[in-house]
Amino acid sequence: MYGLDINFLNDRPEYRPESSARPATKVSLGQGSTPLILGAIAGLLLPGMVFALQMFLQGENTRLNEESAQLDARLAQIQQQIQQVEAVQAQAQQVAAEADAFARVFQDIKPVSALLQDIRDRTPAGVQVQTIQKSGTGEEAKITISGYGRSFNDVNDFLLLLQQSPFLDSDGVLLNSGNLQDNPTQVEIGQGNQNASAPGITVKLPQVVGYQIEAKPTAKPANEILRELERKGAVGLVTRIRTLQQKGVI
């Protein structure tokens, strides 16, 4: 008879005996030489790349230096041109300032003869002007007119007419004083040829109103009152101002 010896423990993984035989290691020929070849190639290429990069950077540096030198030269040229332009502008400003000063001389001139003629034309029949005095200069200038009138109404009319004068500042024409006083005009009536040695008859006239008016010259430039200047006889000044206007100075 035959007997079967069955070991069921061999079927269980934890009791399966390890095989003493190890798998054979596969050796691939040629794998050990590849890193050497790659290292040799890298060793040859790396210095060349570094050299090429160095040459490129040197070329770029040279080019940038040349461009910087060109820009510096251009900047120096531009600065020189700017200085020339500034010099021309300074000369132009000086000429313009001199022209303005020259024009202001004629602008500020207002002939006294024209002012006196204007005052004479504006004096009413019932008013007499005894003195006209001018004092001060520039903004401090003022004109004082003294005389007498037949009545306060005549003096007031004279004041209003002066306020309308283009040669005077309307707000600066003021009545400083006005009062009744004896008429300074004396009238004598003689006795004729028969009694030449006899004294004449003195006639006492009615009282008059003595006044003093203060006025300021106008601040308007002469070119704004050319027509009035021409009407009052300042033809020479008007001609000069119109010539300056034609040349564009004023």
Secondary structure, DSSP 8 states (H G I E B T S, - for coil): -------GGGGSGGG----S--------TTTTTHHHHHHHHHHHHHHHHHHHHHHHHHHHHHHHHHHHHHHHHHHHHHHHHHHHHHHHHHHHHHHHHHHHHHHHHHHH---HHHHHHHHHHH--TTEEEEEEEEE--GGG-EEEEEEEESSHHHHHHHHHHHHT-TTB-GGG-EEEEEEEE-----EEE---STTTTS--EEE----EEEEEEEE-B--S-GGGGHHHHHHTT-HHHHHHHHHHHHTT--
